[in-house]
């Protein structure tokens, strides 16, 4: 005698597994990104590798998310190490400026501090869109990724605001989860950028 689950129970189980997968895959890529980004100058190619892995999951159902980021990283590192080093230096300058200005109480210091925050937000949105295009067209040159990222992030104020909001909300809303901002902070906005750039991926059977 064979036992079979009721159709309703099987459907509910499938939906539950699908929901868990939609949480587990971004978390796994975020964990791999965090480990790779410990090298400081490695964070941009690590973000591109994260986007590449998430796009494979979206389009092909490839669930090797944690190992996939490490597998994709060397290719992006060879291409992006100069860009990543420059951006790491820029972030370090912004952080030093913000630390210095936060200890000042003059109106000019407040305006300059707000400017640092604005520049940081622009860089965050641009790098998120850049990683998405690096994943979607890995054979292109970084200059083309930058051009497409500028169009994706800033041609539409709504898209840029959504990408920034996704990054902030992912970090804030996952604060109660251990390491939540590190796991979902990079992956959620990149997933949104991939959705904007390639809204209807075709999953192969």
N, C-alpha and C positions, 0 to 999 in steps of 0.2 A: 504494500500500500504506500502510495506517495502522498506526502503532505504538501500543501501549497498555501501560501499566504493569501488572504483576501486581497482583491485588487486594490481596495482602498488603503489597506495597510502597506502594501508594496509601494504604492504611489507616495504615501506619506514618508516612508523610509527613504525613497529616492530623493524627495524634496529636502529631507533633513541632511542626507549625505551631500547633496548639492550645496546647501547653505554652509555646511562645515568646510567644504572644499573652497568656497569663495572667501572664507576667513583664513584657512590654513595656507593657501598658496601665497597671498600677499604677505602674510606673516613670515613665511619661510624665506621669501626673497628679501624682505626687510632685514631679517637676521643675517643673511649672507652679506648684504650691503654694509651693515654695521661693522662686521668683522673686517671687510676689505677697506672700509673708510678709515679704519684706525691708522692707516698709513698717511693720513692727512692729505697728501698730494694725490692720493688714489681715489678720492671720492667721486670725481666726475666720471671716469671710466667705470667705476663701480655702479654709479647710477644708470649709465647707459647699459651695462650688463644686466642690471635689474629690469630695466624696461624691455630689453631683448627677451629675457626669460618670461616676463609677464605676457608679452605679445605671443610667444609660442604657446603659452597656456591658453590664451584667449582664442587663438586661431586653430591650433591643432590639438588642444586638450593635453598637452605635455605637462605632466604634474611633477616633473623633476625640478622643482623650483629652487631649492636650496643649492643643489649641486650645479644646476644650470647657470646660476650667476657666476660661480667660480669657473665654469667651463668657458663662458663668454668673455670673462674679464681680460685675459691676455690680449685678445684681438683689439679690444677697445683701448687698452693701456698703450699699446704700440702706436695707436692713432692719436690718442688724446693726452699723452703725458705732458706735452707743452701747455695745452689749454688748461689742464687741471692744475699745473704748477702756478700759472698766472692767476687763476681764480682763487687758489688757496692763499696766495699772497694778498690778493684784494680783500678776501674775507678777513685775514689777519689784520690788515690795516683798518678795516671797518670796525672790527672788534676792539682794537686798541683805541681808536677815536671815540667809540661809544663809552668805553670804560673811563676815559679821560673826561669826556663831557658830562657824564652822569654825576661827577663830583662837583660840578659848577652849578651855580644857581642863577646866573644872569639870563635874561631873555635871549640873548644871542646864542648862548650855549644850548638852550632848549631848542631853538630853531635848527641849529647844526645837528643836534641829536636826532631831531625828527627827520632831517635830511639823510642821516646815516641809516635810519630805519627804512626810509623810502627806497634808498639804493639797494639795501639788503633784500627788500621785498621784490624789487625788479629782477635782481639776480636770481632769486629763488624761483620765480615764475619762468624766467627765461631758461634756466638750467633744466627745469622739469620738462618744458616743451622740447628743449634740445635733446634730452635723453629719449623722449618718445620718437622723434624723427631719426635719431641714431639707430633705434631698434627697428623702425619700419623700413629704412633704406640703408642697411649697413655697408653697402658697396659705394655709397656716395662719399664725398669729401666733407670734412668738418665744416668748411665754409658754407656748404649747401645746407647742412643741418642747422647752422646758425641762422641762415636766411629764412628757412622754413619755420624755425622756432620763433623768430621775431613776428612772422605773419600769424602764427597760431596764437601766440600769447598776447600780442598787442594790437593786431588789426581789429579785434573785437574787444571792447572793454569788458563785456560780459564774460568772455572766456578767460581773460586774465584775472578778473575778480574771482571767478569760480575756482581757478587753479590755486590762487592764493588762499581762498577760503577753505579749500580741501586740505591744503597743507596745515593750516592753523587748526582747523577743527579735528583733523585726524590726530594731531599731537595732543590737543586738549582733551578730547573725549576719551582717549585711551589711557589717560593718566592713572585711573584706578587699576589698570591691567599691568602686572609686572613687565617692565621693559616695553610697554605698549607704544609709547611715542617712537621708540627706536624701530619697532617692528612694522608699524603702520604709517609712521610719519613720512617716509620716503615712498612707499608703495602705493598708497591711496591716491595722492596727486598725480603720480605717473600713470596709474590706471585711467584716471580721468582725462589726462592729456592724450593717451592712446585712443580713448573713446572719441575725443574731439577730432583727432587726426584720421582715425580709421573707424568710423562709427559702426560698421556692420561687417565684422570679420566673419569669414566663411570657415567654419570648423570642418575639417576633413573627417571622413568616417574612418 
